[in-house]
Amino acid sequence: MRSDRIKSSFRIGRVVEQRWLRAVPESIKSSPEDDKKKHIDFYVDLPSHSFSVDVKGNNPPHEIWLEIKNVNGDTGWLYGEATHIAFDVPELGGFVMVLSEVLRDYVAKNVKKEFVTKRKAYKKLYTRKDRSDVITYLTITDLLTLPHKVVTYSNKYNHPVTGEQIQFNDRSRDS
């Protein structure tokens, strides 16, 4: 991966994590070790229950990529220890959150064990050139057929200088 692509990925990841934190302020950022080895971005402790989540961004609704094996050929984030995966979907105004176990079961039953080109990787396997990863993609429609929760974005943020909490209305949805 080129240096500029890595920087862009990390920047996008930080933006998505900030969106998650505003939407679910009870979240506690995982340690760098849990993030890397367990594929857990946040721990969430609600009065009703606790869970862990791996937050995913930068996927258009027609191409939700899932990592079965990582670039080194090790277990991908789909098989990490997070109890939930939350996909950032701006078109829905939030995150589509599914149980990791349910998503893994869906992949096991619906993704063909056939390696194809990237263009044909919908519900089939794909490996990038000179890498040991195994990935596939689904669509947002596929995810929405699974039991899920849409965690809507917050319309509040803290001003970076004054700390004042500011609420805004999303006018783009009114047009």
Accessible surface in RSA format (square Angstrom, percent):
REM  Atomic radii and reference values for relative SASA: ProtOr
REM  Chains: A
REM  Algorithm: Lee & Richards
REM  Probe-radius: 1.40
REM  Slices: 20
REM RES _ NUM      All-atoms   Total-Side   Main-Chain    Non-polar    All polar
REM                ABS   REL    ABS   REL    ABS   REL    ABS   REL    ABS   REL
RES MET A   1   112.35  58.2  53.30  35.3  59.04 140.6  55.30  47.0  57.05  75.6
RES ARG A   2   170.58  71.6 160.61  81.9   9.97  23.7  77.48 105.9  93.10  56.4
RES SER A   3    72.52  61.3  62.23  83.1  10.29  23.7  47.89 102.0  24.63  34.5
RES ASP A   4    82.24  57.6  73.86  73.5   8.39  19.8  43.48 102.3  38.76  38.7
RES ARG A   5   117.82  49.5 113.25  57.7   4.57  10.9  35.34  48.3  82.48  50.0
RES ILE A   6    66.80  38.0  66.65  49.7   0.15   0.4  66.80  48.1   0.00   0.0
RES LYS A   7   139.99  68.3 133.61  82.0   6.38  15.2  84.06  75.7  55.93  59.6
RES SER A   8    28.72  24.3  28.53  38.1   0.18   0.4  15.70  33.4  13.02  18.2
RES SER A   9    43.95  37.1  33.50  44.7  10.46  24.1  22.50  47.9  21.46  30.1
RES PHE A  10   132.64  66.4 129.48  80.2   3.16   8.2 131.30  79.6   1.34   3.8
RES ARG A  11   131.24  55.1 131.22  66.9   0.02   0.1  51.14  69.9  80.11  48.5
RES ILE A  12    51.84  29.5  51.19  38.1   0.65   1.6  51.84  37.3   0.00   0.0
RES GLY A  13    30.25  37.3   0.00   N/A  30.25  37.3  29.94  82.2   0.31   0.7
RES ARG A  14   144.27  60.6 142.89  72.8   1.37   3.3  67.99  92.9  76.28  46.2
RES VAL A  15    73.48  48.4  70.47  63.8   3.01   7.2  72.99  63.4   0.49   1.3
RES VAL A  16     5.67   3.7   5.67   5.1   0.00   0.0   5.67   4.9   0.00   0.0
RES GLU A  17    35.76  20.5  35.76  27.1   0.00   0.0   6.74  13.0  29.02  23.7
RES GLN A  18    95.85  53.6  95.85  70.1   0.00   0.0  31.38  66.8  64.48  48.9
RES ARG A  19    66.91  28.1  65.39  33.3   1.52   3.6   4.69   6.4  62.21  37.7
RES TRP A  20     0.43   0.2   0.43   0.2   0.00   0.0   0.43   0.2   0.00   0.0
RES LEU A  21    52.13  29.0  48.13  34.4   3.99  10.0  48.40  34.0   3.73  10.0
RES ARG A  22    97.05  40.7  82.50  42.1  14.56  34.7  32.35  44.2  64.71  39.2
RES ALA A  23    23.60  21.7   0.00   0.0  23.60  53.7   1.52   2.1  22.08  58.5
RES VAL A  24    15.12   9.9  14.39  13.0   0.73   1.8  15.12  13.1   0.00   0.0
RES PRO A  25    96.84  70.6  72.55  66.1  24.29  88.3  75.13  62.0  21.72 135.0
RES GLU A  26    83.98  48.2  67.98  51.4  15.99  38.1  37.14  71.8  46.83  38.2
RES SER A  27    10.26   8.7   0.00   0.0  10.26  23.6   0.00   0.0  10.26  14.4
RES ILE A  28   113.34  64.5 110.18  82.1   3.16   7.6 113.34  81.6   0.00   0.0
RES LYS A  29    87.76  42.8  68.50  42.0  19.26  45.9  68.38  61.5  19.39  20.7
RES SER A  30     7.01   5.9   0.00   0.0   7.01  16.2   0.88   1.9   6.13   8.6
RES SER A  31    53.95  45.6  42.00  56.1  11.95  27.5  44.37  94.5   9.59  13.4
RES PRO A  32   117.54  85.7 107.31  97.8  10.24  37.2 114.00  94.1   3.55  22.1
RES GLU A  33   112.45  64.6 104.37  79.0   8.08  19.2  31.21  60.4  81.24  66.3
RES ASP A  34    26.39  18.5  26.33  26.2   0.05   0.1   0.05   0.1  26.33  26.3
RES ASP A  35    46.98  32.9  43.76  43.6   3.21   7.6   5.57  13.1  41.41  41.3
RES LYS A  36   162.48  79.3 145.62  89.3  16.86  40.2  97.04  87.3  65.45  69.7
RES LYS A  37   147.12  71.8 119.56  73.4  27.57  65.6  71.23  64.1  75.89  80.8
RES LYS A  38    73.53  35.9  73.24  44.9   0.28   0.7  29.96  27.0  43.57  46.4
RES HIS A  39    35.93  19.6  34.65  24.1   1.28   3.3  20.34  21.0  15.59  18.1
RES ILE A  40     7.34   4.2   7.34   5.5   0.00   0.0   7.34   5.3   0.00   0.0
RES ASP A  41     9.48   6.6   9.48   9.4   0.00   0.0   0.00   0.0   9.48   9.5
RES PHE A  42     0.18   0.1   0.18   0.1   0.00   0.0   0.18   0.1   0.00   0.0
RES TYR A  43    78.89  36.8  78.89  44.9   0.00   0.0  72.82  54.7   6.06   7.5
RES VAL A  44     1.66   1.1   0.00   0.0   1.66   4.0   0.34   0.3   1.32   3.6
RES ASP A  45    99.53  69.7  84.87  84.5  14.66  34.7  24.78  58.3  74.74  74.5
RES LEU A  46    46.98  26.2  39.88  28.5   7.10  17.9  40.90  28.7   6.09  16.4
RES PRO A  47   147.54 107.5 101.53  92.6  46.01 167.2 115.86  95.7  31.68 196.9
RES SER A  48    95.14  80.4  56.25  75.1  38.90  89.6  55.03 117.2  40.11  56.2
RES HIS A  49    95.54  52.2  83.99  58.4  11.55  29.6  75.99  78.3  19.55  22.7
RES SER A  50    75.39  63.7  48.87  65.2  26.52  61.1  35.33  75.2  40.06  56.1
RES PHE A  51    20.17  10.1   9.06   5.6  11.10  28.9  17.55  10.6   2.62   7.5
RES SER A  52     8.55   7.2   8.01  10.7   0.55   1.3   4.80  10.2   3.76   5.3
RES VAL A  53     0.00   0.0   0.00   0.0   0.00   0.0   0.00   0.0   0.00   0.0
RES ASP A  54     4.23   3.0   4.23   4.2   0.00   0.0   0.09   0.2   4.13   4.1
RES VAL A  55    12.85   8.5   0.10   0.1  12.75  30.7   0.10   0.1  12.75  34.6
RES LYS A  56    39.26  19.2  37.95  23.3   1.31   3.1  14.03  12.6  25.23  26.9
RES GLY A  57    22.74  28.0   0.00   N/A  22.74  28.0   2.07   5.7  20.67  46.3
RES ASN A  58    90.33  62.3  59.86  57.8  30.47  73.4  20.30  48.9  70.03  67.7
RES ASN A  59    21.44  14.8  14.17  13.7   7.28  17.5   2.19   5.3  19.25  18.6
RES PRO A  60    51.75  37.7  45.34  41.3   6.41  23.3  51.14  42.2   0.62   3.8
RES PRO A  61    32.91  24.0  32.42  29.6   0.49   1.8  32.57  26.9   0.34   2.1
RES HIS A  62   118.43  64.7 112.28  78.0   6.15  15.7  84.13  86.7  34.30  39.9
RES GLU A  63    46.54  26.7  46.54  35.2   0.00   0.0   0.04   0.1  46.50  38.0
RES ILE A  64     0.02   0.0   0.02   0.0   0.00   0.0   0.02   0.0   0.00   0.0
RES TRP A  65    46.43  18.6  43.25  20.9   3.17   7.5  38.16  20.3   8.26  13.4
RES LEU A  66     0.48   0.3   0.00   0.0   0.48   1.2   0.48   0.3   0.00   0.0
RES GLU A  67    32.87  18.9  32.33  24.5   0.54   1.3   4.53   8.8  28.34  23.1
RES ILE A  68    29.84  17.0  27.73  20.7   2.11   5.1  27.73  20.0   2.11   5.7
RES LYS A  69    95.87  46.8  95.87  58.8   0.00   0.0  41.15  37.0  54.72  58.3
RES ASN A  70    31.39  21.6  31.39  30.3   0.00   0.0   8.55  20.6  22.84  22.1
RES VAL A  71    65.11  42.8  57.14  51.7   7.96  19.2  57.14  49.7   7.96  21.6
RES ASN A  72   112.78  77.8  84.52  81.7  28.26  68.0  19.67  47.4  93.10  90.0
RES GLY A  73    26.42  32.6   0.00   N/A  26.42  32.6  10.14  27.8  16.28  36.5
RES ASP A  74    84.64  59.3  79.60  79.2   5.04  11.9  23.79  56.0  60.86  60.7
RES THR A  75    81.02  57.6  68.72  69.7  12.30  29.3  35.45  47.6  45.57  68.9
RES GLY A  76     0.00   0.0   0.00   N/A   0.00   0.0   0.00   0.0   0.00   0.0
RES TRP A  77    25.92  10.4  24.18  11.7   1.74   4.1  11.23   6.0  14.69  23.8
RES LEU A  78     0.25   0.1   0.00   0.0   0.25   0.6   0.00   0.0   0.25   0.7
RES TYR A  79    89.44  41.8  68.68  39.1  20.76  54.0  52.68  39.6  36.76  45.3
RES GLY A  80    12.72  15.7   0.00   N/A  12.72  15.7   5.49  15.1   7.23  16.2
RES GLU A  81   111.74  64.2  90.88  68.8  20.86  49.7  41.29  79.9  70.45  57.5
RES ALA A  82     4.61   4.2   1.62   2.5   3.00   6.8   1.62   2.3   3.00   7.9
RES THR A  83    65.02  46.2  56.57  57.3   8.46  20.2  63.06  84.7   1.96   3.0
RES HIS A  84    27.22  14.9  27.22  18.9   0.00   0.0  12.49  12.9  14.72  17.1
RES ILE A  85     1.34   0.8   1.34   1.0   0.00   0.0   1.34   1.0   0.00   0.0
RES ALA A  86     0.00   0.0   0.00   0.0   0.00   0.0   0.00   0.0   0.00   0.0
RES PHE A  87     0.70   0.4   0.70   0.4   0.00   0.0   0.70   0.4   0.00   0.0
RES ASP A  88     5.01   3.5   3.33   3.3   1.67   4.0   0.00   0.0   5.01   5.0
RES VAL A  89     0.68   0.4   0.68   0.6   0.00   0.0   0.68   0.6   0.00   0.0
RES PRO A  90    71.20  51.9  57.08  52.0  14.12  51.3  57.49  47.5  13.71  85.2
RES GLU A  91   117.06  67.2  78.29  59.2  38.77  92.3  56.43 109.1  60.63  49.5
RES LEU A  92    72.14  40.2  53.16  38.0  18.97  47.7  58.44  41.0  13.69  36.9
RES GLY A  93     2.20   2.7   0.00   N/A   2.20   2.7   0.18   0.5   2.02   4.5
RES GLY A  94     0.05   0.1   0.00   N/A   0.05   0.1   0.05   0.1   0.00   0.0
RES PHE A  95     0.00   0.0   0.00   0.0   0.00   0.0   0.00   0.0   0.00   0.0
RES VAL A  96     0.04   0.0   0.04   0.0   0.00   0.0   0.04   0.0   0.00   0.0
RES MET A  97    16.80   8.7  13.88   9.2   2.93   7.0  13.88  11.8   2.93   3.9
RES VAL A  98     1.59   1.0   0.00   0.0   1.59   3.8   1.59   1.4   0.00   0.0
RES LEU A  99    82.85  46.1  81.05  58.0   1.80   4.5  81.05  56.9   1.80   4.8
RES SER A 100     1.28   1.1   1.28   1.7   0.00   0.0   1.21   2.6   0.07   0.1
RES GLU A 101   115.49  66.3 114.24  86.4   1.25   3.0  29.16  56.4  86.32  70.5
RES VAL A 102    38.02  25.0  36.40  33.0   1.62   3.9  37.20  32.3   0.82   2.2
RES LEU A 103     0.00   0.0   0.00   0.0   0.00   0.0   0.00   0.0   0.00   0.0
RES ARG A 104    57.69  24.2  56.53  28.8   1.17   2.8  12.57  17.2  45.13  27.3
RES ASP A 105    69.65  48.8  68.48  68.2   1.16   2.8  12.69  29.9  56.96  56.8
RES TYR A 106    30.89  14.4  26.34  15.0   4.54  11.8  24.42  18.3   6.47   8.0
RES VAL A 107     4.42   2.9   4.42   4.0   0.00   0.0   4.42   3.8   0.00   0.0
RES ALA A 108    64.72  59.5  43.91  67.8  20.81  47.3  46.27  65.2  18.45  48.9
RES LYS A 109   170.41  83.1 133.14  81.7  37.27  88.7  90.19  81.2  80.22  85.4
RES ASN A 110    57.47  39.6  42.01  40.6  15.46  37.2   7.42  17.9  50.05  48.4
RES VAL A 111     6.21   4.1   0.71   0.6   5.51  13.3   1.28   1.1   4.93  13.4
RES LYS A 112   125.96  61.5 119.20  73.1   6.77  16.1  76.67  69.0  49.29  52.5
RES LYS A 113   145.84  71.1 113.90  69.9  31.95  76.1 106.52  95.9  39.32  41.9
RES GLU A 114    80.05  46.0  74.98  56.7   5.07  12.1  35.41  68.5  44.65  36.5
RES PHE A 115   119.35  59.7  92.53  57.3  26.83  69.8  92.94  56.3  26.41  75.6
RES VAL A 116    28.88  19.0   9.93   9.0  18.95  45.7  21.32  18.5   7.55  20.5
RES THR A 117    84.26  59.9  78.65  79.7   5.62  13.4  81.60 109.6   2.66   4.0
RES LYS A 118   113.51  55.4 110.21  67.6   3.30   7.8  53.33  48.0  60.17  64.1
RES ARG A 119   189.69  79.6 165.78  84.5  23.91  56.9  81.37 111.2 108.32  65.6
RES LYS A 120   113.64  55.4 103.37  63.4  10.27  24.5  54.51  49.1  59.13  63.0
RES ALA A 121     0.00   0.0   0.00   0.0   0.00   0.0   0.00   0.0   0.00   0.0
RES TYR A 122    83.64  39.0  78.38  44.6   5.26  13.7  64.28  48.3  19.36  23.9
RES LYS A 123    48.11  23.5  47.58  29.2   0.53   1.3  19.55  17.6  28.56  30.4
RES LYS A 124    53.98  26.3  53.98  33.1   0.00   0.0  13.67  12.3  40.31  42.9
RES LEU A 125    14.65   8.2  14.65  10.5   0.00   0.0  14.65  10.3   0.00   0.0
RES TYR A 126    35.07  16.4  35.01  19.9   0.06   0.2  12.59   9.5  22.48  27.7
RES THR A 127    54.04  38.4  36.81  37.3  17.24  41.1  33.05  44.4  21.00  31.7
RES ARG A 128    73.61  30.9  72.09  36.7   1.53   3.6  28.83  39.4  44.78  27.1
RES LYS A 129   175.65  85.7 150.05  92.1  25.60  61.0 115.13 103.6  60.52  64.5
RES ASP A 130   137.13  96.1  88.52  88.1  48.61 114.9  44.10 103.8  93.04  92.8
RES ARG A 131    72.59  30.5  53.11  27.1  19.48  46.4  14.88  20.3  57.71  35.0
RES SER A 132    60.74  51.3  49.41  65.9  11.32  26.1  17.70  37.7  43.04  60.3
RES ASP A 133     0.54   0.4   0.45   0.5   0.09   0.2   0.45   1.1   0.09   0.1
RES VAL A 134    18.91  12.4  18.91  17.1   0.00   0.0  18.91  16.4   0.00   0.0
RES ILE A 135    20.35  11.6  20.35  15.2   0.00   0.0  20.35  14.7   0.00   0.0
RES THR A 136     0.00   0.0   0.00   0.0   0.00   0.0   0.00   0.0   0.00   0.0
RES TYR A 137    28.49  13.3  28.49  16.2   0.00   0.0   4.69   3.5  23.80  29.3
RES LEU A 138     0.08   0.0   0.08   0.1   0.00   0.0   0.08   0.1   0.00   0.0
RES THR A 139    31.46  22.4  31.46  31.9   0.00   0.0  28.19  37.9   3.27   4.9
RES ILE A 140    21.88  12.5  21.88  16.3   0.00   0.0  21.88  15.8   0.00   0.0
RES THR A 141    91.09  64.8  89.97  91.2   1.12   2.7  61.98  83.3  29.11  44.0
RES ASP A 142    13.78   9.7  13.36  13.3   0.42   1.0   0.42   1.0  13.36  13.3
RES LEU A 143     0.00   0.0   0.00   0.0   0.00   0.0   0.00   0.0   0.00   0.0
RES LEU A 144    64.04  35.7  48.57  34.8  15.47  38.9  48.91  34.4  15.13  40.7
RES THR A 145    98.76  70.2  61.97  62.8  36.79  87.7  65.73  88.3  33.03  49.9
RES LEU A 146    17.62   9.8  14.52  10.4   3.10   7.8  15.34  10.8   2.28   6.1
RES PRO A 147    97.45  71.0  80.67  73.5  16.78  61.0  94.11  77.7   3.33  20.7
RES HIS A 148    77.48  42.3  40.94  28.5  36.54  93.5  30.50  31.4  46.98  54.7
RES LYS A 149   126.04  61.5 121.03  74.3   5.02  11.9  77.02  69.3  49.02  52.2
RES VAL A 150    53.66  35.3  36.05  32.6  17.61  42.4  36.05  31.3  17.61  47.8
RES VAL A 151    13.84   9.1  11.32  10.3   2.52   6.1  13.84  12.0   0.00   0.0
RES THR A 152    89.78  63.9  81.12  82.2   8.65  20.6  50.70  68.1  39.07  59.1
RES TYR A 153    56.78  26.5  39.72  22.6  17.06  44.4  39.75  29.9  17.03  21.0
RES SER A 154    28.77  24.3  14.23  19.0  14.53  33.5  13.90  29.6  14.87  20.8
RES ASN A 155    54.51  37.6  52.32  50.6   2.19   5.3  18.74  45.1  35.78  34.6
RES LYS A 156    83.55  40.8  81.56  50.0   1.99   4.7  28.12  25.3  55.42  59.0
RES TYR A 157    87.18  40.7  82.63  47.0   4.54  11.8  56.11  42.2  31.07  38.3
RES ASN A 158    96.81  66.8  79.33  76.7  17.48  42.1  17.20  41.4  79.61  76.9
RES HIS A 159    59.89  32.7  56.84  39.5   3.05   7.8  27.79  28.6  32.10  37.3
RES PRO A 160   120.78  88.0  78.93  71.9  41.85 152.1  89.83  74.2  30.95 192.3
RES VAL A 161   129.59  85.3  98.83  89.5  30.76  74.1 102.34  88.9  27.25  73.9
RES THR A 162    95.19  67.7  58.16  59.0  37.03  88.3  65.36  87.8  29.83  45.1
RES GLY A 163    46.88  57.8   0.00   N/A  46.88  57.8  28.95  79.4  17.93  40.1
RES GLU A 164   109.50  62.9  98.80  74.7  10.70  25.5  39.06  75.6  70.43  57.5
RES GLN A 165   113.11  63.3  88.81  64.9  24.30  57.9  23.33  49.7  89.78  68.1
RES ILE A 166    48.20  27.4  45.33  33.8   2.87   6.9  48.20  34.7   0.00   0.0
RES GLN A 167   111.56  62.4  83.84  61.3  27.73  66.0  24.38  51.9  87.19  66.1
RES PHE A 168    89.00  44.5  82.68  51.2   6.32  16.4  89.00  54.0   0.00   0.0
RES ASN A 169   100.86  69.6  82.67  79.9  18.19  43.8  17.02  41.0  83.84  81.0
RES ASP A 170    63.75  44.7  47.94  47.7  15.81  37.4  26.05  61.3  37.70  37.6
RES ARG A 171   170.97  71.8 163.31  83.2   7.66  18.2  66.72  91.2 104.25  63.2
RES SER A 172    86.23  72.9  60.09  80.2  26.14  60.2  53.35 113.6  32.88  46.1
RES ARG A 173   151.67  63.7 119.32  60.8  32.34  77.0  62.50  85.4  89.16  54.0
RES ASP A 174   109.56  76.7  73.16  72.8  36.40  86.1  34.31  80.7  75.25  75.0
RES SER A 175   131.14 110.8  62.60  83.5  68.53 157.9  82.23 175.1  48.90  68.5
END  Absolute sums over single chains surface
CHAIN  1 A    10846.5       9023.3       1823.2       5985.1       4861.3
END  Absolute sums over all chains
TOTAL         10846.5       9023.3       1823.2       5985.1       4861.3
